[in-house]
Amino acid sequence: MRALTHDTFGEPEQVLTVSERPTPEPGPGQVRLKIVLSPIHNHDLWTIRGTYGFKPELPAASGTEALGIVDALGAGVDSLSVGQRVATGGTFGAWAEYVVANAAGLIPVPESLSDESAAQLVSMPFSTISLLQFLGAEKGDWIVQNAANGAVGRMLAQLGAARGVNVIGLVRRSAGVDELREQGIENVVSTDADDWREQVAEITAGAHIAFGIDSVGGSSAGDVLSLLGEGGTLVAFGAMNSPTMEIASGDVIFKQATVKGFWGSKVIQTMDAGTRGALFAELIQRVSDGTLTLPVAGVFDAADAAEAVRASNTAGRVGKVLLQF
């Protein structure tokens, strides 16, 4: 079978190659999936660079999320059937024609979802809805986030609106405000404007901002913290620009702020089955009715992985880049 692998850590467009690997056989409790589509996530690229929290042994497979069709069942699997469409968000080596996955972790996909939506259902959308659950944000609460025009930022705004939670988005360029408004997302402020703080205050009408989400790092983390009210919580979700958060001690001390980290894979592992099932059911419903949109920026054959990675890294991209095998 074809698989995208790398023999060294480095820039993905330089080190990823299509190689031939044996088709895997499912063991007890496992199934083999024929991969249909698989998205490119930042954490996939960081893993290939060797800079993520998980560092595989070389030569390494790649990719983590995919839509697949059940191709073969391992011993003891009676909850799935051959030919069934399923999504997986934590199966390492998903960038391949076939992959083996634990049956218990797979999400059956209803026919109402397109392949393109189903392929990106788990990692980003589920991390986003899990983040809302993690925060404990309730109807009427205010959240401020940076990287608002990223995939998670856009989904947090949509899911927040659906739940009655107010979300303010910060972007670094005024064009990002227009891009999000075209997608029906309001309450967005560009930090390249001199009066951006005043714009935030006008949007909230002085309401208490309880939660802040930092996906950028550096001074942007401090900007988010500076907007929180007393007793607010700043959550480190990502570090797109810098691995260091630059936050003012005064904001932490005088606001009595709490700073937490959020890593979706860890949170999901400790989530009870009932909560997990309810959140997935909500996600599927919101994607099906159009409340949550999962746009696609492009679909590339695995042989064009370098081009796909460059497309994924394009500034201002709207939607995920998907690989097909």
N, C-alpha and C positions, 0 to 999 in steps of 0.2 A: 504494500500500500504506500501511497505518497504521504509524507509528513514534513512539516516545517521544523527544522532542527538547527542548532548552532553548536559549533565545536569550541568556541571561545565566547567570553562576554564582551559586548561592545555595542555599537550603534546597530539597531535591528536591521536597517536597510543594507548594512554591510556584511553582517554575520549570518543572517538567516539564509538557509539553503533548502531546496526541496530534495529530500533523500528517500530512499526506499527502505522501509522497515517491515518486519514480519507483521502480518495481521494478527492482532491479539485475540486470545480466547478468554471468555468470561469464566471466572471462578464462582464458587458458591456465593449466592447473594448478589451477584453482579450480572450486568447485561452488556452486550456489545452494541454500540451505536454506529450507524452509518451517518456521518456528519453531513448536514445540509448546508448550514451557514454558521459562521463564527465571527463575533465582533472583535475589533482591536481595541483594547482598553489601555489606559496609561499604565496600569499595574502590570500588564503583559510586557510592555516595552521596558519598564523599569526592571522586571525580572530578567529579561534578555541582556540588559546592561549590567546586571549583577548588583543593582542598587536597591532592591526591594527587601522587605522583611523575610522573604523566602528566597533562598538561593539554591537552585538545583545542581546536581552533579553533572559534569560535562562528559560526553556530549549530551545535550539536553533537548528535550521536547519543548513545546511552547503552546501558549493559548490556554484559556481556562473556561470560557463560556461557549455554549453552542446549542443549536437546535439539531436534534438527531432523530433518526428513525430506528426503533429497536430492531436489531438484526439477528440477535441470538440471545438465548436466556441461559444463565448459569443455574446450577442446582439450587432448588429451594425458592426460586423466584416465581411467584404466582400472582403478583399484583400488577404485572405488566404483560403485554402480549407482543409478539413479533408483528412489525408493521406500524406500531403505535408511535405517534409523534410525542417527543418529550424534550424538555429543556433542562440544561444543567448549568450551574454557575460556578462550580468548584471542582471541575474535573481537569486536572493538569494534563496537558498534551492534547487539548481539544483541536489544535490546528493540524488535523490529520484526516485521512479518509475514514478511518475507523478508530474508535477509542472504547476502552472498557471503563464502566462506571458502576458505582454501588447503586443498586436498584432503589434503595430506600431514600436516596437523596435526589431522585429525579422528579420533575414536575410534569405531569400529563398536560398536554396543550390542547385546548378545545379547537374545533374547526373554525370558530369565529375569528381566531387570530391568524394573521398572515405569517408566513415563514420569517419575513423581515422583522416583525414585531416580536415573535416568539424567540428568535435567536438572541435578543438582547433583553429578555424579560427579567432575568435573575440578578445579575451582578449590580448594575447601576440602579434600576428601579427598586429592587428589593433592598439594596443598601439605603436608598433614599427613604423609603417608607419605614425601614427599621430605624433610621436616624430620627424620624419624627416620633416613633415609639420610644426610643432611647431618651429623647428630650422630655417626653411627657407633655409636649405642647398641647394646649387645649384651645377650644374655640375662643376667638377673641385675642389670643396671645400674639405678641409681635416677635418676629425672628428677623435678624439681619444677616445676610450672607455675602461674601465676595465670590468671584468667579461665577456670577449669576448667569452668564451666557454659556457656561459649560453644560454638559449633559445633566449632571446632578443638580446644578443650580436651576436649570429650567424645570426639571421634574419636581424639585422641592417647591417651587413656586406653584406649579399646577396641583400637586397633591395638597399643599397647604390651603390653596383656595378652595379645593373640593371639601376640605374638612373645616373651613371657616377660620383657619389660622392665617394671620397677616404676615406676608413675607416681603421684606425690602431687599432688593438686589443691588449690589455694587458691581460695576464694570469699570474697566480702565480707559475706555474710549467712548466718545459720544455715539459713534456708529452702533455700538453694542446696545444702546438704549432703543434705537430704532429697530434693530433686528428682533429684539424681544417683543416689542410692541406689535410687530407684524405677526408674531405668533400668539398674540392675545395676552401677553404678560405685561402687566403694569407695575407701578411702584419700583422703578429701576432708576438709579442715579449713577452718573459717570463721575468718577473721582478726579478726572482731568479738569473739571469745572471748579473755579475758585470758591464757589458757594455751595459745594456739594453737601456739606454738613447742614447748612440751612435748608437745603432741599429735603434732606431726610427728616428734619424737624417739622417741616411743613406737611410732609406726607403723613407722619404719625400724629400730628396735632399735639405733640408733646407727650404722647402716651409712653408708658414704661416699655422698654425693649428688654425682654427677658432672656433671649437666647441669641448667640452669635455663632456663625459657622465660618471657619477659616479653611479654605482649600488652597491657599496661595503661599502662606508663610511670609517671612520678612516683615517689612513695615506694614504690609496689608493686614497682618494679624492684629497689630496695634490699632489700626484704623477701626476694625470691627469692634474690638474691646472698648474703644473710647466711646462708642455709641450705646453701650449697654447701660441699663439702669442699675440701681443698687441691688445687690444680690444676684446679678445676672450670671449666666453661664456661657463661657466661651468654649467651643468644641473644635479641636484640631481634627479636620477630616482629611486634609491632603497637604501637599507641599510642592505645588507646581513650580514655584519660582525659587524657593529657598528652603533648605532643611532646618533653618533656624527661625523661630518666632521672635519678633522684636516687639515686646509689649512693655508698657510703662508700669513700673512698680506702683506708682501712685494710683493708677486705675485699678490694679488688683487690690491694693490696700483699702483705699477709701470707698470703692464700690463694694468691697467685701465679695469680690468676684470669685467664681470657681472656674478652673481651667481643666478640661477633660480631653482625653483622646478617644477617637472612635475608629475602630477597624472592623469593617463589616463582617469579615470572615470569622472573627472572634466572637462578635456579638451574636451572630446567627448560630454558632455552635452551642451557645448556652441558652438559646431561646427555646421555650417549651413548645411542644408540637402543636398545641391548640392555637397559640399566638401566631406561630409560623403559618399554619394553614389559613387562619383568618386574614392575615396580611396578604398572602398570595391570592386568595379569593378576591380581596379588594382590588389588588393590582390588575388582575385579569378583567374584572368588571370595568375598571376605569379605562383600561386600554381599549376594551371592546366598545364602550360607549363614546370614546373620543375625548374623555376628560383628560386623560394622560396620553400624550403623543410621543411616539418613538420614531423620529425621522431617520432616514438613511442617506448618508452623503455619497455613498458609492459601494458597488459590489465588485470585487476583484477575484480572479482566479489565484489559487495559491502560488502558481508559477510567477505571478506578478506581485509577490509580497513586498518587494522594495518600493514599488510604485504605490502600493496600498498604504504602507507605513508613511510615506511622504504625504499622501492625501490625508491621513489621520492627523499628521502634525501641522496641517495647514491652518493658519490663523483665521478665525472667523468661521470655521467649518460649522455647519448646522447638521447634526445627526451623526450616527456612527458609520464607520467604514467596516464593511463585512467581507470576510473571505469565504470562498466556496471551494469545495473539493470534488 
